[in-house]
Amino acid sequence: MAPKKYYIRVKQTNCAGFEAYLEEQEISFTHLSNDFGPSGGSSLYAVVMDPESALTLNLKFPVLGCLNFEKMHRCDDEPTVLK
């Protein structure tokens, strides 16, 4: 399958290990933002990988969230009819 962009959030305490994992796997990524909160901070990354790599990442690394917008229903999709 073709690589797709995923948005992945990890705890800030795991950022160094997360980036090392991506570099080791030769996966392209961009650090987008740091967020701070009462329960600790998190960081958001844009990561380009195939779905198999995304599944492996979710199983091997403690991510807080992983989102691929292509899997979401979009407003410009064919409308559904309620019966």
Secondary structure by P-SEA (a helix, b strand, c coil): ccbbbbbbbbcccaaaaaaaaaaaabbbbbbccccccccbbbbbbbbbbcaaaaaaaaacccccccccccccccccccccccc
